[in-house]
């Protein structure tokens, strides 16, 4: 069962998110988050890169919590 307290938040440390949800790594790469920023929080790095942190968090949560069947179907298309 899904719990809202499991959602990725903008104050979370990037390294922790990557370890807990490895499927988010391509999202971080898409937004050009550098590995040197892994010890920073999502919001700080988003601001430094001129990104909206809410957009980044939404993309991360979609990657982490979408049903696995959707992931498999998307990769086959």
Secondary structure per residue as TSV (DSSP state, phi and psi in degrees):
chain	resnum	aa	ss	phi	psi
A	1	X	-	360.0	136.7
A	2	X	-	-75.6	138.1
A	3	X	-	-125.2	135.7
A	4	X	G	-64.4	-25.3
A	5	X	G	-73.2	-5.1
A	6	X	G	-90.8	-10.0
A	7	X	S	-61.5	149.7
A	8	X	-	-76.8	132.9
A	9	X	-	-117.0	159.7
A	10	X	T	-69.9	-14.8
A	11	X	T	-91.7	3.8
A	12	X	S	-79.6	149.4
A	13	X	B	-77.7	134.8
A	14	X	H	-59.1	-43.6
A	15	X	H	-58.9	-41.3
A	16	X	H	-64.3	-41.1
A	17	X	H	-64.6	-44.7
A	18	X	H	-62.6	-38.6
A	19	X	H	-70.8	-41.4
A	20	X	H	-74.5	-34.3
A	21	X	-	-134.3	79.7
A	22	X	G	-60.0	-22.0
A	23	X	G	-68.8	-8.3
A	24	X	G	-86.7	-11.5
A	25	X	H	-56.8	-44.8
A	26	X	H	-61.3	-30.1
A	27	X	H	-67.7	-44.9
A	28	X	H	-60.4	-39.9
A	29	X	H	-65.6	-40.4
A	30	X	H	-60.3	-39.8
A	31	X	T	-86.0	7.6
A	32	X	T	61.2	40.2
A	33	X	-	-78.1	125.4
A	34	X	-	-84.6	147.8
A	35	X	G	-57.4	-26.5
A	36	X	G	-66.7	-14.2
A	37	X	G	-96.0	5.7
A	38	X	T	-60.9	-22.9
A	39	X	T	-92.2	6.3
A	40	X	S	-100.7	166.7
A	41	X	B	-86.3	159.9
A	42	X	H	-59.0	-44.1
A	43	X	H	-64.4	-43.1
A	44	X	H	-60.8	-45.6
A	45	X	H	-69.1	-36.8
A	46	X	H	-60.3	-46.8
A	47	X	H	-60.5	-43.6
A	48	X	H	-63.6	-28.7
A	49	X	T	-95.1	4.5
A	50	X	T	72.9	27.0
A	51	X	-	-106.0	156.0
A	52	X	-	-82.4	117.5
A	53	X	H	-62.1	-30.1
A	54	X	H	-67.7	-36.1
A	55	X	H	-65.2	-41.8
A	56	X	H	-63.8	-47.1
A	57	X	H	-62.5	-40.2
A	58	X	H	-62.2	-44.7
A	59	X	H	-63.9	-39.2
A	60	X	H	-64.8	-44.3
A	61	X	H	-65.5	-37.4
A	62	X	H	-63.3	-42.3
A	63	X	H	-66.6	-39.8
A	64	X	H	-76.8	-32.2
A	65	X	H	-119.8	3.7
A	66	X	S	-68.8	150.7
A	67	X	-	-59.2	143.4
A	68	X	H	-60.3	-33.4
A	69	X	H	-61.0	-38.5
A	70	X	H	-63.1	-38.6
A	71	X	H	-64.9	-44.3
A	72	X	H	-66.9	-42.2
A	73	X	H	-64.0	-41.0
A	74	X	H	-64.8	-36.1
A	75	X	H	-75.2	-21.3
A	76	X	H	-84.7	-11.1
A	77	X	-	-92.2	360.0
